Amino acid sequence: DITRIIQLAVAPVFLLTAIGTILSALNNRLGRIVDRRRIIDDRILQASAEEKKPADAEVLELNLLAQRISLIYHAIVLAIVCALLICMLVATAFLGVFITLDIAQLIGTLFILAMLALIGSLWMLLREVFLAVKGGRHDIQIRNLLR
């Protein structure tokens, strides 16, 4: 039984590796957004020190960065929830070998919840990417792509 459980636990462990990679990408995106926010904050503080009104574009970008930070934060939380659910799934599968309980429904439920958390995390990442492209200085036109 233990050999079979180890074989069954391999797939979720590979999923943990993928989630680790996703978390790394999310953390990198968050770091870049926070760095950009610091630059804009410094510009606004400098304008205030010179008794100038901050540019509307800077205030708009600051609001956009706040939205992006929120999306990435939620994506990170959901990815971590997914990883925790997968760890619980693997632990439950091994526990099922040692106790004579039918835990198939629990394992199935944990896997479905993990997949829902992963879908939510990826959805948040997609929304953040859309905001980054929409709100950034990415004026891409089709004729430029066709050259």
C-alpha positions as CSV (number, residue, x, y, z in Angstrom):
1,D,0.0,0.0,0.0
2,I,2.8,2.5,0.9
3,T,4.4,2.0,-2.6
4,R,1.1,2.8,-4.3
5,I,0.6,5.9,-2.1
6,I,4.1,7.1,-2.9
7,Q,3.4,6.6,-6.6
8,L,0.1,8.5,-6.2
9,A,1.8,11.3,-4.3
10,V,4.3,12.1,-7.0
11,A,1.8,14.1,-9.2
12,P,0.8,16.5,-6.4
13,V,4.5,17.0,-5.5
14,F,5.2,18.0,-9.1
15,L,2.3,20.4,-8.8
16,L,4.1,21.9,-5.7
17,T,7.1,22.6,-7.9
18,A,5.0,24.4,-10.4
19,I,3.3,26.5,-7.7
20,G,6.8,27.4,-6.4
21,T,7.7,28.7,-9.8
22,I,4.5,30.6,-10.0
23,L,5.1,32.1,-6.6
24,S,8.6,33.2,-7.7
25,A,7.2,34.9,-10.7
26,L,4.5,36.6,-8.6
27,N,7.1,37.8,-6.1
28,N,9.3,39.2,-8.9
29,R,6.3,41.1,-10.4
30,L,5.4,42.4,-6.9
31,G,8.9,43.6,-6.4
32,R,9.0,45.5,-9.7
33,I,5.6,47.1,-8.9
34,V,6.8,48.2,-5.5
35,D,10.0,49.6,-7.0
36,R,8.0,51.6,-9.5
37,R,5.7,52.9,-6.7
38,R,8.7,54.1,-4.8
39,I,9.8,56.1,-7.8
40,I,6.4,57.7,-8.2
41,D,6.2,58.4,-4.5
42,D,9.6,60.2,-4.6
43,R,8.4,62.3,-7.6
44,I,5.2,63.3,-5.7
45,L,7.2,64.1,-2.5
46,Q,9.6,66.2,-4.6
47,A,6.8,68.1,-6.2
48,S,5.3,68.7,-2.7
49,A,8.6,69.9,-1.4
50,E,8.8,72.4,-4.3
51,E,5.2,73.4,-3.6
52,K,4.0,72.1,-6.9
53,K,0.9,70.0,-7.5
54,P,1.8,66.4,-8.5
55,A,1.1,65.6,-12.1
56,D,-2.3,63.9,-12.7
57,A,-0.5,61.2,-14.7
58,E,1.6,60.3,-11.6
59,V,-1.4,60.1,-9.4
60,L,-3.2,57.9,-11.9
61,E,-0.2,55.6,-12.1
62,L,0.0,55.4,-8.4
63,N,-3.6,54.3,-8.2
64,L,-3.0,51.8,-11.0
65,L,0.0,50.4,-9.1
66,A,-2.1,50.1,-6.0
67,Q,-4.6,48.0,-7.9
68,R,-1.8,45.8,-9.4
69,I,-0.2,45.3,-5.9
70,S,-3.6,44.2,-4.6
71,L,-4.1,41.7,-7.4
72,I,-0.6,40.2,-7.0
73,Y,-1.1,40.0,-3.3
74,H,-4.3,38.0,-3.7
75,A,-2.6,35.8,-6.3
76,I,0.2,35.0,-3.9
77,V,-2.3,34.2,-1.1
78,L,-4.3,31.9,-3.4
79,A,-1.1,30.2,-4.6
80,I,0.0,29.6,-1.0
81,V,-3.4,28.2,-0.1
82,C,-3.2,25.9,-3.1
83,A,0.3,24.7,-1.9
84,L,-1.0,24.1,1.6
85,L,-4.0,22.2,0.3
86,I,-1.7,20.0,-1.8
87,C,0.5,19.3,1.2
88,M,-2.6,18.4,3.2
89,L,-3.6,16.1,0.4
90,V,-0.3,14.2,0.4
91,A,-0.3,14.0,4.2
92,T,-3.9,12.7,4.1
93,A,-3.0,10.1,1.5
94,F,-0.2,8.7,3.6
95,L,-2.4,8.9,6.7
96,G,-5.0,6.8,4.9
97,V,-2.5,4.0,4.6
98,F,-2.0,3.8,8.4
99,I,-5.7,4.1,9.4
100,T,-8.4,2.1,7.9
101,L,-10.7,4.9,6.9
102,D,-12.0,5.6,3.4
103,I,-10.5,9.0,2.8
104,A,-11.1,9.1,-1.0
105,Q,-13.7,11.9,-0.7
106,L,-11.5,14.0,1.5
107,I,-8.5,13.6,-0.9
108,G,-10.8,14.5,-3.8
109,T,-12.2,17.5,-2.0
110,L,-8.7,18.7,-1.1
111,F,-7.6,18.4,-4.8
112,I,-10.6,20.3,-6.1
113,L,-10.1,23.1,-3.5
114,A,-6.4,23.2,-4.5
115,M,-7.3,23.5,-8.2
116,L,-9.8,26.3,-7.4
117,A,-7.2,28.2,-5.5
118,L,-4.7,27.7,-8.3
119,I,-7.3,28.9,-10.9
120,G,-8.0,31.9,-8.7
121,S,-4.3,32.7,-8.4
122,L,-3.7,32.5,-12.1
123,W,-6.9,34.6,-12.8
124,M,-5.5,37.3,-10.5
125,L,-2.2,37.2,-12.3
126,L,-4.0,37.5,-15.6
127,R,-5.9,40.5,-14.4
128,E,-2.7,42.2,-13.2
129,V,-1.0,41.6,-16.5
130,F,-4.0,43.2,-18.3
131,L,-3.8,46.2,-16.0
132,A,0.0,46.5,-16.6
133,V,-0.4,46.4,-20.3
134,K,-3.4,48.7,-20.4
135,G,-2.1,51.2,-17.9
136,G,1.5,51.3,-18.9
137,R,3.3,53.1,-21.7
138,H,2.8,50.2,-24.1
139,D,1.3,51.9,-27.2
140,I,1.4,48.8,-29.5
141,Q,-0.1,49.2,-32.9
142,I,-0.7,46.5,-35.4
143,R,1.2,48.3,-38.1
144,N,4.3,48.3,-35.9
145,L,4.0,44.6,-35.4
146,L,3.7,43.9,-39.1
147,R,6.9,45.7,-40.0
